[in-house]
Structure formats: C-alpha cells, structure tokens
Amino acid sequence: MTSADRLHAGWTAAQRARRSGAAANCHAETLLSPLPRHCHLVTVIDGHPATLSWLGGVAGHRTIALGVEQFGQTGTIGDLYRHYGIDTAGIVGAVSAMTEGARLAPVTG
C-alpha cells in the first residue's frame, strides 16, 4: 500500500458512516474480505509498527505488527532491518511464532 494514513482514514470514515446508519465499506475491508477470520496478519513497515497494527481490527484477524520502534540508529539498511526484525529472518520468525504446527526453518544470511 502506498498510504497507511489514507487507508486508515477510509476505515474510520466507513465506521463513522455505519454508526450513523449508512451502509459503508472501505478499501481495507475489501482487501481483507477474502481472508478467513482464522488467518493471521503480519504487517511490516520501515516505520513505527503502530502505523499498520490497526489492520487486525478491520476484520478481527490476529495480528503482529513489525517495524522500527526507535529512531536515530545508524548502519546499513540490512543491519537496521535485522536489528528491528523486519528483515527476511525476522518476518519468517514472526510468521512461525503465530502459526500452529511445525516451525518454519530459521532463515540465515
């Protein structure tokens, strides 16, 4: 998605419209509607994880939000993504922790 802010604004506008009795749907609901409720979401952003954490509330999906919780560190993009767990290994680890059954093999370098 290109704008978490616009997506969230659409969701809150649809909620507001429904509270006042209007039929309303938003783009986030359309995107998530094909997913069964038992699906889990992992959101990843090169920004604060709260930016996308609300997506779990759209249709009641269990969600883990990954992102950058502190700012000011220096390093390569790879080093920083690894530090914040938003590299491939961090994402695979988050997915594995949210699912039942056999664990996914850890991803290395």
Rosetta constraint file for C-alpha pairs under 8 A:
AtomPair CA 3 CA 7 HARMONIC 6.33 0.50
AtomPair CA 4 CA 8 HARMONIC 6.04 0.50
AtomPair CA 4 CA 51 HARMONIC 6.80 0.50
AtomPair CA 4 CA 52 HARMONIC 6.80 0.50
AtomPair CA 5 CA 9 HARMONIC 6.05 0.50
AtomPair CA 6 CA 10 HARMONIC 6.21 0.50
AtomPair CA 7 CA 11 HARMONIC 6.45 0.50
AtomPair CA 7 CA 27 HARMONIC 6.87 0.50
AtomPair CA 7 CA 28 HARMONIC 6.37 0.50
AtomPair CA 8 CA 12 HARMONIC 6.21 0.50
AtomPair CA 8 CA 28 HARMONIC 7.87 0.50
AtomPair CA 9 CA 13 HARMONIC 6.04 0.50
AtomPair CA 10 CA 14 HARMONIC 6.14 0.50
AtomPair CA 10 CA 26 HARMONIC 5.62 0.50
AtomPair CA 10 CA 27 HARMONIC 6.97 0.50
AtomPair CA 10 CA 28 HARMONIC 7.78 0.50
AtomPair CA 11 CA 15 HARMONIC 6.25 0.50
AtomPair CA 11 CA 25 HARMONIC 7.81 0.50
AtomPair CA 11 CA 26 HARMONIC 5.51 0.50
AtomPair CA 11 CA 27 HARMONIC 7.46 0.50
AtomPair CA 11 CA 28 HARMONIC 6.63 0.50
AtomPair CA 11 CA 29 HARMONIC 7.68 0.50
AtomPair CA 11 CA 58 HARMONIC 7.76 0.50
AtomPair CA 12 CA 16 HARMONIC 6.09 0.50
AtomPair CA 13 CA 17 HARMONIC 6.13 0.50
AtomPair CA 14 CA 18 HARMONIC 6.18 0.50
AtomPair CA 14 CA 24 HARMONIC 5.17 0.50
AtomPair CA 14 CA 25 HARMONIC 5.66 0.50
AtomPair CA 14 CA 26 HARMONIC 5.95 0.50
AtomPair CA 15 CA 19 HARMONIC 6.25 0.50
AtomPair CA 15 CA 24 HARMONIC 7.57 0.50
AtomPair CA 16 CA 20 HARMONIC 6.56 0.50
AtomPair CA 17 CA 21 HARMONIC 6.51 0.50
AtomPair CA 17 CA 22 HARMONIC 5.27 0.50
AtomPair CA 17 CA 23 HARMONIC 7.06 0.50
AtomPair CA 17 CA 24 HARMONIC 6.25 0.50
AtomPair CA 18 CA 22 HARMONIC 4.93 0.50
AtomPair CA 18 CA 23 HARMONIC 5.85 0.50
AtomPair CA 18 CA 24 HARMONIC 6.06 0.50
AtomPair CA 25 CA 29 HARMONIC 6.59 0.50
AtomPair CA 25 CA 30 HARMONIC 7.47 0.50
AtomPair CA 26 CA 30 HARMONIC 6.42 0.50
AtomPair CA 27 CA 31 HARMONIC 6.14 0.50
AtomPair CA 28 CA 32 HARMONIC 6.18 0.50
AtomPair CA 28 CA 55 HARMONIC 7.68 0.50
AtomPair CA 28 CA 58 HARMONIC 7.18 0.50
AtomPair CA 29 CA 33 HARMONIC 5.69 0.50
AtomPair CA 29 CA 58 HARMONIC 6.35 0.50
AtomPair CA 29 CA 59 HARMONIC 7.12 0.50
AtomPair CA 30 CA 34 HARMONIC 7.87 0.50
AtomPair CA 32 CA 58 HARMONIC 7.86 0.50
AtomPair CA 32 CA 59 HARMONIC 7.12 0.50
AtomPair CA 33 CA 59 HARMONIC 7.53 0.50
AtomPair CA 35 CA 39 HARMONIC 6.45 0.50
AtomPair CA 37 CA 59 HARMONIC 6.96 0.50
AtomPair CA 37 CA 60 HARMONIC 6.52 0.50
AtomPair CA 37 CA 61 HARMONIC 5.75 0.50
AtomPair CA 38 CA 61 HARMONIC 6.64 0.50
AtomPair CA 38 CA 62 HARMONIC 7.72 0.50
AtomPair CA 39 CA 61 HARMONIC 6.23 0.50
AtomPair CA 39 CA 62 HARMONIC 7.25 0.50
AtomPair CA 40 CA 61 HARMONIC 5.68 0.50
AtomPair CA 40 CA 62 HARMONIC 5.00 0.50
AtomPair CA 40 CA 63 HARMONIC 5.77 0.50
AtomPair CA 40 CA 98 HARMONIC 7.15 0.50
AtomPair CA 40 CA 99 HARMONIC 7.95 0.50
AtomPair CA 41 CA 56 HARMONIC 6.86 0.50
AtomPair CA 41 CA 61 HARMONIC 6.55 0.50
AtomPair CA 41 CA 62 HARMONIC 6.26 0.50
AtomPair CA 41 CA 63 HARMONIC 4.64 0.50
AtomPair CA 41 CA 64 HARMONIC 6.46 0.50
AtomPair CA 42 CA 63 HARMONIC 5.76 0.50
AtomPair CA 42 CA 64 HARMONIC 5.05 0.50
AtomPair CA 42 CA 65 HARMONIC 5.85 0.50
AtomPair CA 42 CA 66 HARMONIC 7.25 0.50
AtomPair CA 42 CA 91 HARMONIC 7.74 0.50
AtomPair CA 42 CA 94 HARMONIC 7.30 0.50
AtomPair CA 42 CA 95 HARMONIC 6.84 0.50
AtomPair CA 43 CA 49 HARMONIC 7.71 0.50
AtomPair CA 43 CA 52 HARMONIC 6.27 0.50
AtomPair CA 43 CA 53 HARMONIC 6.96 0.50
AtomPair CA 43 CA 63 HARMONIC 7.48 0.50
AtomPair CA 43 CA 64 HARMONIC 6.48 0.50
AtomPair CA 43 CA 65 HARMONIC 4.81 0.50
AtomPair CA 43 CA 66 HARMONIC 5.89 0.50
AtomPair CA 44 CA 49 HARMONIC 7.17 0.50
AtomPair CA 44 CA 52 HARMONIC 7.73 0.50
AtomPair CA 44 CA 65 HARMONIC 6.29 0.50
AtomPair CA 44 CA 66 HARMONIC 4.84 0.50
AtomPair CA 44 CA 67 HARMONIC 5.80 0.50
AtomPair CA 44 CA 86 HARMONIC 6.53 0.50
AtomPair CA 44 CA 91 HARMONIC 7.87 0.50
AtomPair CA 45 CA 49 HARMONIC 6.47 0.50
AtomPair CA 45 CA 51 HARMONIC 7.91 0.50
AtomPair CA 45 CA 52 HARMONIC 7.58 0.50
AtomPair CA 45 CA 66 HARMONIC 6.54 0.50
AtomPair CA 45 CA 67 HARMONIC 5.04 0.50
AtomPair CA 45 CA 68 HARMONIC 7.53 0.50
AtomPair CA 45 CA 86 HARMONIC 7.62 0.50
AtomPair CA 46 CA 67 HARMONIC 5.70 0.50
AtomPair CA 46 CA 68 HARMONIC 6.16 0.50
AtomPair CA 46 CA 86 HARMONIC 7.80 0.50
AtomPair CA 47 CA 51 HARMONIC 7.40 0.50
AtomPair CA 47 CA 67 HARMONIC 5.49 0.50
AtomPair CA 47 CA 68 HARMONIC 5.07 0.50
AtomPair CA 47 CA 69 HARMONIC 7.54 0.50
AtomPair CA 48 CA 66 HARMONIC 7.96 0.50
AtomPair CA 48 CA 67 HARMONIC 5.20 0.50
AtomPair CA 48 CA 68 HARMONIC 4.96 0.50
AtomPair CA 48 CA 69 HARMONIC 5.46 0.50
AtomPair CA 49 CA 53 HARMONIC 6.23 0.50
AtomPair CA 49 CA 65 HARMONIC 5.16 0.50
AtomPair CA 49 CA 66 HARMONIC 5.11 0.50
AtomPair CA 49 CA 67 HARMONIC 4.31 0.50
AtomPair CA 49 CA 68 HARMONIC 6.45 0.50
AtomPair CA 49 CA 69 HARMONIC 6.96 0.50
AtomPair CA 50 CA 54 HARMONIC 7.14 0.50
AtomPair CA 50 CA 65 HARMONIC 6.91 0.50
AtomPair CA 52 CA 65 HARMONIC 6.68 0.50
AtomPair CA 53 CA 63 HARMONIC 7.00 0.50
AtomPair CA 53 CA 64 HARMONIC 7.07 0.50
AtomPair CA 53 CA 65 HARMONIC 5.21 0.50
AtomPair CA 54 CA 58 HARMONIC 7.14 0.50
AtomPair CA 55 CA 59 HARMONIC 7.90 0.50
AtomPair CA 55 CA 63 HARMONIC 7.73 0.50
AtomPair CA 56 CA 60 HARMONIC 5.57 0.50
AtomPair CA 56 CA 61 HARMONIC 4.69 0.50
AtomPair CA 56 CA 62 HARMONIC 5.91 0.50
AtomPair CA 56 CA 63 HARMONIC 5.23 0.50
AtomPair CA 57 CA 61 HARMONIC 6.63 0.50
AtomPair CA 64 CA 94 HARMONIC 7.44 0.50
AtomPair CA 66 CA 84 HARMONIC 7.90 0.50
AtomPair CA 66 CA 85 HARMONIC 7.07 0.50
AtomPair CA 66 CA 86 HARMONIC 6.30 0.50
AtomPair CA 66 CA 91 HARMONIC 7.94 0.50
AtomPair CA 67 CA 84 HARMONIC 6.56 0.50
AtomPair CA 67 CA 85 HARMONIC 7.48 0.50
AtomPair CA 67 CA 86 HARMONIC 6.29 0.50
AtomPair CA 68 CA 84 HARMONIC 5.87 0.50
AtomPair CA 69 CA 84 HARMONIC 7.71 0.50
AtomPair CA 73 CA 80 HARMONIC 7.73 0.50
AtomPair CA 74 CA 80 HARMONIC 7.45 0.50
AtomPair CA 75 CA 79 HARMONIC 5.92 0.50
AtomPair CA 75 CA 80 HARMONIC 6.05 0.50
AtomPair CA 76 CA 80 HARMONIC 6.18 0.50
AtomPair CA 77 CA 81 HARMONIC 5.95 0.50
AtomPair CA 78 CA 82 HARMONIC 6.08 0.50
AtomPair CA 78 CA 87 HARMONIC 7.22 0.50
AtomPair CA 79 CA 83 HARMONIC 6.12 0.50
AtomPair CA 80 CA 84 HARMONIC 6.25 0.50
AtomPair CA 81 CA 85 HARMONIC 5.92 0.50
AtomPair CA 81 CA 86 HARMONIC 4.92 0.50
AtomPair CA 81 CA 87 HARMONIC 5.00 0.50
AtomPair CA 82 CA 86 HARMONIC 6.15 0.50
AtomPair CA 82 CA 87 HARMONIC 5.16 0.50
AtomPair CA 82 CA 89 HARMONIC 7.71 0.50
AtomPair CA 82 CA 90 HARMONIC 6.98 0.50
AtomPair CA 84 CA 90 HARMONIC 7.99 0.50
AtomPair CA 85 CA 89 HARMONIC 7.29 0.50
AtomPair CA 85 CA 90 HARMONIC 4.19 0.50
AtomPair CA 85 CA 91 HARMONIC 6.77 0.50
AtomPair CA 86 CA 90 HARMONIC 5.34 0.50
AtomPair CA 86 CA 91 HARMONIC 5.88 0.50
AtomPair CA 87 CA 91 HARMONIC 6.23 0.50
AtomPair CA 88 CA 92 HARMONIC 6.09 0.50
AtomPair CA 88 CA 107 HARMONIC 7.02 0.50
AtomPair CA 89 CA 93 HARMONIC 6.00 0.50
AtomPair CA 89 CA 106 HARMONIC 6.54 0.50
AtomPair CA 89 CA 107 HARMONIC 4.81 0.50
AtomPair CA 89 CA 108 HARMONIC 6.63 0.50
AtomPair CA 90 CA 94 HARMONIC 6.18 0.50
AtomPair CA 91 CA 95 HARMONIC 6.23 0.50
AtomPair CA 92 CA 96 HARMONIC 6.04 0.50
AtomPair CA 92 CA 104 HARMONIC 7.28 0.50
AtomPair CA 92 CA 106 HARMONIC 7.23 0.50
AtomPair CA 92 CA 107 HARMONIC 7.20 0.50
AtomPair CA 93 CA 97 HARMONIC 6.10 0.50
AtomPair CA 93 CA 104 HARMONIC 7.59 0.50
AtomPair CA 93 CA 106 HARMONIC 6.88 0.50
AtomPair CA 94 CA 98 HARMONIC 6.39 0.50
AtomPair CA 95 CA 99 HARMONIC 6.46 0.50
AtomPair CA 96 CA 100 HARMONIC 7.94 0.50
AtomPair CA 96 CA 103 HARMONIC 5.52 0.50
AtomPair CA 96 CA 104 HARMONIC 5.57 0.50
AtomPair CA 97 CA 103 HARMONIC 7.58 0.50
AtomPair CA 99 CA 103 HARMONIC 7.91 0.50
